[in-house]
Amino acid sequence: MASRKHREGCEPCVEAYLSLARDNGATDEQIAAALPGGESQPSGNSASKSAGSGRGNQ
């Protein structure tokens, strides 16, 4: 889903999905493999603060 949202250009959505994936045990390597170009948002970014609402900054 994060790769689809990335293609659609919804970066807040991507960050929320990546945070959710990390919260459920996905590694940075697994996340990078799922995104185009193997890019991964760094751990501990603002996504972990905004994932609760899925709407970006609260």
A tleap script that builds the chain and sets N, CA, C and O, in Angstrom:
source leaprc.protein.ff14SB
mol = sequence {
  NMET ALA SER ARG LYS HIE ARG GLU GLY CYS
  GLU PRO CYS VAL GLU ALA TYR LEU SER LEU
  ALA ARG ASP ASN GLY ALA THR ASP GLU GLN
  ILE ALA ALA ALA LEU PRO GLY GLY GLU SER
  GLN PRO SER GLY ASN SER ALA SER LYS SER
  ALA GLY SER GLY ARG GLY ASN CGLN
}
set mol.1.N position { 0.825 -1.187 0.000 }
set mol.1.CA position { 0.000 0.000 0.000 }
set mol.1.C position { 0.871 1.253 0.000 }
set mol.1.O position { 0.536 2.235 -0.663 }
set mol.2.N position { 1.985 1.233 0.735 }
set mol.2.CA position { 2.859 2.406 0.765 }
set mol.2.C position { 3.404 2.718 -0.617 }
set mol.2.O position { 3.519 3.887 -0.986 }
set mol.3.N position { 3.741 1.691 -1.389 }
set mol.3.CA position { 4.272 1.948 -2.732 }
set mol.3.C position { 3.188 2.549 -3.633 }
set mol.3.O position { 3.484 3.405 -4.466 }
set mol.4.N position { 1.949 2.110 -3.473 }
set mol.4.CA position { 0.854 2.693 -4.255 }
set mol.4.C position { 0.649 4.159 -3.895 }
set mol.4.O position { 0.497 5.009 -4.772 }
set mol.5.N position { 0.646 4.443 -2.602 }
set mol.5.CA position { 0.476 5.827 -2.168 }
set mol.5.C position { 1.659 6.685 -2.631 }
set mol.5.O position { 1.488 7.865 -2.939 }
set mol.6.N position { 2.848 6.095 -2.679 }
set mol.6.CA position { 4.020 6.811 -3.183 }
set mol.6.C position { 3.816 7.174 -4.651 }
set mol.6.O position { 4.091 8.302 -5.059 }
set mol.7.N position { 3.335 6.218 -5.442 }
set mol.7.CA position { 3.066 6.488 -6.862 }
set mol.7.C position { 2.005 7.570 -7.022 }
set mol.7.O position { 2.066 8.373 -7.952 }
set mol.8.N position { 1.035 7.587 -6.114 }
set mol.8.CA position { -0.041 8.570 -6.177 }
set mol.8.C position { 0.384 9.941 -5.654 }
set mol.8.O position { -0.333 10.927 -5.823 }
set mol.9.N position { 1.547 9.994 -5.020 }
set mol.9.CA position { 2.077 11.269 -4.542 }
set mol.9.C position { 1.602 11.704 -3.172 }
set mol.9.O position { 1.735 12.877 -2.823 }
set mol.10.N position { 1.053 10.797 -2.388 }
set mol.10.CA position { 0.562 11.143 -1.050 }
set mol.10.C position { 1.644 10.816 -0.011 }
set mol.10.O position { 1.609 9.760 0.621 }
set mol.11.N position { 2.590 11.724 0.153 }
set mol.11.CA position { 3.694 11.466 1.074 }
set mol.11.C position { 3.250 11.300 2.532 }
set mol.11.O position { 3.806 10.446 3.222 }
set mol.12.N position { 2.278 12.072 3.038 }
set mol.12.CA position { 1.827 11.814 4.411 }
set mol.12.C position { 1.258 10.395 4.566 }
set mol.12.O position { 1.417 9.763 5.610 }
set mol.13.N position { 0.596 9.907 3.512 }
set mol.13.CA position { 0.059 8.538 3.545 }
set mol.13.C position { 1.206 7.530 3.593 }
set mol.13.O position { 1.161 6.563 4.352 }
set mol.14.N position { 2.230 7.765 2.778 }
set mol.14.CA position { 3.398 6.876 2.751 }
set mol.14.C position { 4.022 6.816 4.139 }
set mol.14.O position { 4.311 5.734 4.651 }
set mol.15.N position { 4.228 7.981 4.743 }
set mol.15.CA position { 4.849 8.019 6.068 }
set mol.15.C position { 4.012 7.263 7.099 }
set mol.15.O position { 4.560 6.562 7.950 }
set mol.16.N position { 2.708 7.399 7.026 }
set mol.16.CA position { 1.832 6.706 7.976 }
set mol.16.C position { 1.913 5.192 7.783 }
set mol.16.O position { 1.987 4.445 8.759 }
set mol.17.N position { 1.898 4.732 6.516 }
set mol.17.CA position { 1.998 3.299 6.259 }
set mol.17.C position { 3.357 2.744 6.675 }
set mol.17.O position { 3.436 1.635 7.203 }
set mol.18.N position { 4.425 3.503 6.443 }
set mol.18.CA position { 5.750 3.038 6.845 }
set mol.18.C position { 5.861 2.952 8.360 }
set mol.18.O position { 6.463 2.019 8.889 }
set mol.19.N position { 5.287 3.913 9.049 }
set mol.19.CA position { 5.296 3.875 10.503 }
set mol.19.C position { 4.521 2.667 11.015 }
set mol.19.O position { 4.964 1.980 11.936 }
set mol.20.N position { 3.371 2.413 10.417 }
set mol.20.CA position { 2.569 1.255 10.795 }
set mol.20.C position { 3.343 -0.045 10.550 }
set mol.20.O position { 3.315 -0.959 11.374 }
set mol.21.N position { 4.026 -0.112 9.418 }
set mol.21.CA position { 4.825 -1.306 9.116 }
set mol.21.C position { 5.919 -1.503 10.158 }
set mol.21.O position { 6.135 -2.620 10.630 }
set mol.22.N position { 6.611 -0.423 10.518 }
set mol.22.CA position { 7.666 -0.529 11.536 }
set mol.22.C position { 7.085 -0.952 12.880 }
set mol.22.O position { 7.663 -1.785 13.580 }
set mol.23.N position { 5.940 -0.374 13.237 }
set mol.23.CA position { 5.302 -0.721 14.505 }
set mol.23.C position { 4.935 -2.199 14.565 }
set mol.23.O position { 4.821 -2.774 15.648 }
set mol.24.N position { 4.752 -2.809 13.396 }
set mol.24.CA position { 4.397 -4.219 13.329 }
set mol.24.C position { 5.573 -5.111 12.971 }
set mol.24.O position { 5.394 -6.262 12.574 }
set mol.25.N position { 6.793 -4.565 13.116 }
set mol.25.CA position { 7.997 -5.390 13.016 }
set mol.25.C position { 8.741 -5.368 11.700 }
set mol.25.O position { 9.735 -6.080 11.561 }
set mol.26.N position { 8.309 -4.586 10.728 }
set mol.26.CA position { 9.036 -4.533 9.460 }
set mol.26.C position { 10.374 -3.838 9.666 }
set mol.26.O position { 10.467 -2.850 10.394 }
set mol.27.N position { 11.403 -4.361 9.021 }
set mol.27.CA position { 12.729 -3.755 9.099 }
set mol.27.C position { 12.867 -2.692 8.014 }
set mol.27.O position { 12.083 -2.657 7.066 }
set mol.28.N position { 13.869 -1.828 8.159 }
set mol.28.CA position { 14.127 -0.824 7.130 }
set mol.28.C position { 14.426 -1.485 5.790 }
set mol.28.O position { 14.060 -0.957 4.740 }
set mol.29.N position { 15.089 -2.639 5.822 }
set mol.29.CA position { 15.405 -3.359 4.587 }
set mol.29.C position { 14.131 -3.848 3.897 }
set mol.29.O position { 14.009 -3.757 2.676 }
set mol.30.N position { 13.189 -4.363 4.677 }
set mol.30.CA position { 11.921 -4.821 4.102 }
set mol.30.C position { 11.127 -3.653 3.523 }
set mol.30.O position { 10.520 -3.768 2.458 }
set mol.31.N position { 11.138 -2.550 4.223 }
set mol.31.CA position { 10.425 -1.371 3.757 }
set mol.31.C position { 11.062 -0.841 2.479 }
set mol.31.O position { 10.359 -0.512 1.524 }
set mol.32.N position { 12.383 -0.757 2.455 }
set mol.32.CA position { 13.085 -0.278 1.264 }
set mol.32.C position { 12.796 -1.164 0.060 }
set mol.32.O position { 12.656 -0.670 -1.059 }
set mol.33.N position { 12.707 -2.463 0.285 }
set mol.33.CA position { 12.437 -3.392 -0.810 }
set mol.33.C position { 11.033 -3.194 -1.386 }
set mol.33.O position { 10.794 -3.498 -2.555 }
set mol.34.N position { 10.117 -2.694 -0.581 }
set mol.34.CA position { 8.742 -2.525 -1.026 }
set mol.34.C position { 8.509 -1.214 -1.773 }
set mol.34.O position { 7.506 -1.067 -2.471 }
set mol.35.N position { 9.430 -0.262 -1.629 }
set mol.35.CA position { 9.254 1.038 -2.266 }
set mol.35.C position { 10.030 1.116 -3.571 }
set mol.35.O position { 11.062 0.461 -3.716 }
set mol.36.N position { 9.549 1.905 -4.519 }
set mol.36.CA position { 10.262 2.075 -5.779 }
set mol.36.C position { 11.654 2.644 -5.531 }
set mol.36.O position { 11.811 3.594 -4.763 }
set mol.37.N position { 12.642 2.077 -6.163 }
set mol.37.CA position { 14.005 2.564 -6.002 }
set mol.37.C position { 14.651 2.149 -4.702 }
set mol.37.O position { 15.777 2.555 -4.415 }
set mol.38.N position { 13.960 1.344 -3.907 }
set mol.38.CA position { 14.527 0.874 -2.647 }
set mol.38.C position { 14.715 1.963 -1.611 }
set mol.38.O position { 15.541 1.822 -0.709 }
set mol.39.N position { 13.963 3.045 -1.724 }
set mol.39.CA position { 14.120 4.136 -0.772 }
set mol.39.C position { 13.329 3.861 0.489 }
set mol.39.O position { 12.257 3.257 0.444 }
set mol.40.N position { 13.856 4.302 1.601 }
set mol.40.CA position { 13.182 4.110 2.886 }
set mol.40.C position { 13.245 5.402 3.666 }
set mol.40.O position { 14.266 6.089 3.654 }
set mol.41.N position { 12.167 5.737 4.342 }
set mol.41.CA position { 12.180 6.881 5.234 }
set mol.41.C position { 12.992 6.462 6.453 }
set mol.41.O position { 12.852 5.332 6.922 }
set mol.42.N position { 13.835 7.343 6.973 }
set mol.42.CA position { 14.634 6.982 8.144 }
set mol.42.C position { 13.760 6.645 9.347 }
set mol.42.O position { 12.693 7.231 9.532 }
set mol.43.N position { 14.213 5.709 10.152 }
set mol.43.CA position { 13.493 5.381 11.386 }
set mol.43.C position { 13.479 6.596 12.285 }
set mol.43.O position { 14.423 7.386 12.295 }
set mol.44.N position { 12.407 6.742 13.039 }
set mol.44.CA position { 12.332 7.834 13.988 }
set mol.44.C position { 11.972 9.156 13.351 }
set mol.44.O position { 12.151 10.209 13.964 }
set mol.45.N position { 11.464 9.120 12.120 }
set mol.45.CA position { 11.069 10.373 11.492 }
set mol.45.C position { 9.731 10.840 12.033 }
set mol.45.O position { 9.181 10.221 12.944 }
set mol.46.N position { 9.206 11.914 11.489 }
set mol.46.CA position { 7.957 12.472 11.997 }
set mol.46.C position { 6.763 11.557 11.760 }
set mol.46.O position { 5.708 11.756 12.361 }
set mol.47.N position { 6.912 10.553 10.889 }
set mol.47.CA position { 5.796 9.653 10.612 }
set mol.47.C position { 5.334 8.935 11.869 }
set mol.47.O position { 4.139 8.707 12.053 }
set mol.48.N position { 6.277 8.578 12.736 }
set mol.48.CA position { 5.881 7.851 13.932 }
set mol.48.C position { 5.049 8.730 14.858 }
set mol.48.O position { 4.278 8.220 15.671 }
set mol.49.N position { 5.199 10.044 14.739 }
set mol.49.CA position { 4.416 10.949 15.568 }
set mol.49.C position { 3.030 11.177 14.994 }
set mol.49.O position { 2.099 11.508 15.728 }
set mol.50.N position { 2.883 11.000 13.659 }
set mol.50.CA position { 1.615 11.317 13.032 }
set mol.50.C position { 0.807 10.100 12.620 }
set mol.50.O position { -0.303 10.253 12.111 }
set mol.51.N position { 1.317 8.918 12.818 }
set mol.51.CA position { 0.660 7.717 12.319 }
set mol.51.C position { -0.679 7.457 12.983 }
set mol.51.O position { -1.530 6.780 12.405 }
set mol.52.N position { -0.885 7.979 14.180 }
set mol.52.CA position { -2.127 7.709 14.878 }
set mol.52.C position { -3.353 8.150 14.118 }
set mol.52.O position { -4.356 7.436 14.094 }
set mol.53.N position { -3.294 9.304 13.501 }
set mol.53.CA position { -4.462 9.798 12.778 }
set mol.53.C position { -4.409 9.443 11.308 }
set mol.53.O position { -5.439 9.430 10.635 }
set mol.54.N position { -3.211 9.151 10.796 }
set mol.54.CA position { -3.071 8.891 9.372 }
set mol.54.C position { -3.272 10.148 8.542 }
set mol.54.O position { -3.445 10.064 7.326 }
set mol.55.N position { -3.252 11.313 9.181 }
set mol.55.CA position { -3.508 12.570 8.467 }
set mol.55.C position { -2.348 13.532 8.559 }
set mol.55.O position { -2.535 14.721 8.299 }
set mol.56.N position { -1.168 13.086 8.913 }
set mol.56.CA position { -0.032 14.000 9.002 }
set mol.56.C position { 0.056 14.627 10.378 }
set mol.56.O position { -0.286 13.999 11.379 }
set mol.57.N position { 0.510 15.851 10.424 }
set mol.57.CA position { 0.692 16.535 11.706 }
set mol.57.C position { -0.644 16.753 12.393 }
set mol.57.O position { -1.655 17.041 11.753 }
set mol.58.N position { -0.621 16.612 13.690 }
set mol.58.CA position { -1.857 16.737 14.470 }
set mol.58.C position { -1.976 18.107 15.074 }
set mol.58.O position { -2.954 18.394 15.764 }
savepdb mol mol.pdb
quit
